[in-house]
Amino acid sequence: MARIVMVGGGIVGMTAATMLQRDGHDVTVLERDAQPPVAPRDAWDSWERRGVNQFRLPHLVLSRYTQILRSELPELAAAFEAGGALCWNFVDAYSNICGPRRDGDDRFDVITGRRPTMEAIAAHHALSIGVDVRRGTAVRGLAHRNGHEGPVDITGVITDTGENVDADLVVDSSGRRSSVPGMVRDLGVAGPVEERDDVGFVYYARHFRSADGNFPRLIGPVLQPYGSIVIVTLPADAGTWSVVICADAADAQLRCLTDPARWKAVVQAYPLAAHWTDAEPLTGVDVMAKIEDVRRHYVIDGHPVVTGLLPLGDAWACTNPTMGRGISIGALQAVALRDALRSTGTDDRHGLMRAWHELIEDRVEGHVDDTITLSRHRLTQLRTERGGNAYRTDDPVWNLSEAVRASALRDPDVFRHMLDVINLLHRDRAILDHSEIAERAVALAGSSALPGPGREELLELAHAATKPAVV
């Protein structure tokens, strides 16, 4: 049994803490936000998490996370369902396209909800199985010892009160803006190596609530590209959902979409998304920008930067949130961490780092690569089509993936392939190995344009002199 300190208590951190506690380790979570979780049904209205900028922004959990829960943490899956999370299946939601359920369609089951709801449930469950969660405890430094011939070895953390919390392993799950890499450098270590790129998206988002407890009918894909914008519709818990307009952050002509009336006028012009605004708005327009792709390398050329410290979730790699992949990627990392501890343990300090690194390379890196590549294509497409030109690239994965997206609503097999990729069940490049699906997608794609206004009409709607009366 190892003493493990988790820095940060979000959904990924609590999932990992639960998994490691169930495996017999002694897990302590140090969370800087002081307020404990409230009842899940009250979390949206009354739980404050000032350390999480995106706490009340749109949120979706993919099928891959649900698969991991049911295979590795069935009690947590049950807790989500009992706590009011939304349980649904993509195939059922699109039954007019997919037809009746087939064997294996349960892989598209989803347990999802607004982030405050999901995080409250995960936090309560972790406490119930004995995870030590210390809220209002910020980490200000790393306890360490210098190796004679190797890297610095991390032996615990130092809190803002000066307490030294010893650990056999420190896991950084403190998010995309983690300060732990800076603490490592404060020890005189030249690392971890960071790859950082501002991908240039901005999100204009609103939450809604229905009168009957159901989310709107899905008549278009969850992610809908329309030339210079993308509209995303995300079902959530308790009859709520969110709608997002995603644009290029440099598109100054759309910054007026911070106004709810103009935002609504734009969304209602797109037939596949318009009905998602016919409900009670829970928020104005929330804006998220300055979204970076970040990846942190703790093992360089086979050599660990430090020992005794591993990153998890967005503290390791964070990507475009419109893809909804962050929690699933974080859960894959949690399983890899659990498996590395089983195979190597904390006594072999170098060996644990290498075992973790090899599992991450094998199971997780490819999904991050795919997500970053897809995001860059999408941003370039937005910019190109804003200028009135069609986006062209010689990347076969992107081109075939776009054919799949364009034809998915016309063919149940193509649709299921798209769901496998969306839900992180297959790599994006899997289309290259499915020649029959690729050929059918290309044949059916035709014009990939979804119904809705072009750029000129979009701007007219966004800048209309008279605002709609209903917002």
Steps between C-alpha positions, in 0.01 A plus 500: 500500500638839397434841651374709209433874506276638225534874435155610384156348540312536172315219324814336362683537831211349696461219247870414535490536879204261516675251272823507700321485837307195377833344405618520860701823500471774762384802299488862617352771275612857561252745348560875523131598476360496851127441454406131528264347244131558556222258406524427126155644429613833653852510358422716195343776710706500817839331469787741444821375336696818440808305396322350198431764235283267291294369795167625359588484134358234265598145579462155344637164611561248221424131479866407558480635854181306560668181378790557739262563790300187439806277460723652769274693740144364478412649839590849375294442186207406723559809714482723191172341393352520852618859540305628201748486212348461155517144365432459130628335185595666171334226294170538687516877459551461125273199450351658186846464345644195675191284507450254785783414737761250385731278701778719633307827490520521878855629441332831419345532847576836660490615862529878489385826655598853584844517654389610851257207516753242381780632719280507811401137448861392443617689809232354729578149376874541560432607858269203551777249424760663723691741276640776722393828338647817649328807359635848536853359479722647232836353402786749492804276452641152460691307765794318343834334530783517252598179327870411505514424129141544389223758495353681796260273690171655618406377848188705571355849485518815709167672563430871531505462880850351490388143566709228337271221375713193433419277203639202314350659187368847424242522220437842349133522398467874547392583146616684192643791700693278740775674698679170573733522196623833635563338839709235325708770331543674835701192604751572224355239265486586130156363444242379438516593133180676393341518156259792497288642219211746518259330262303819452140396578239699690175356638170684549285269712163490675322247721126427478241303695186330372157498660453123457844376616611387154766640271410598141473252217827430322438565130857597415845398619617615842778700331375696199751690278358798310780664309646760736329370817425169665188440711516236774195364685567309823236316708548510877328400826164602649345606170778746423735541206742746345545653157836636388600719208866430434696748289848620421615726784632742236153538344425846637172524308345235725596646836153652520375145576561573867156664480233232570251643248750500215628157605147358489423663165802325351429154642135513399603551139646147486218243467687210664575702812222764524264295719771465767436863596124456552523467877580687819855643488699433815788731406589791283780448251809356665823555310808280508812604312879473519472123469836335460608155396756406764700181544761447773777242464633352824707233323748623236684252277417225746629693803264638768525870578426418864387188682211472743277743305259432215249727320137407438220641288537857378817536709656257251321594178205729431329539165209674328202459737237496223611142430395398852795262523677631810331286765523182294869561428553569869325174594721308256800653677358400838477137387857519367619641834320225691652234273851648529472488879385139482788395278782703654406669828651809661820340633646492148496874447647501148314188396161646594561808287603289203208258542254791517659667198482184289134443585414864423679477164319178415148586618456877516746703292331415170166642614668826601684519166172443314317767699768762446517425127122514463480831689762661279318386188172636635648839587664529159166407342318773695755758390505385138123490461463836675694638206258343254718207394453126542753331726725251322765272648682184392458337844309177422381454858338845507349465153348158570384610844318794343339261250387285793356804677318614184348158429446364853136610520430300182650162588475306831839331459682823419320661792620231740856543377471874567372424851796270566738783414306775677483293818872416499430131442707509177786721388413768245729328251299176529314608187813411300452136605129489413501525123135397462381770741729753333369420153137520613566829679661658195222375273225634727662824610411720204481856625619509859318826579241482778191722453540855622609851407830583336753747631331817374162411647667386824654843544172672418329300774779559749500876439129557457407852614182380673551233760242218524249556777545154654844406631 
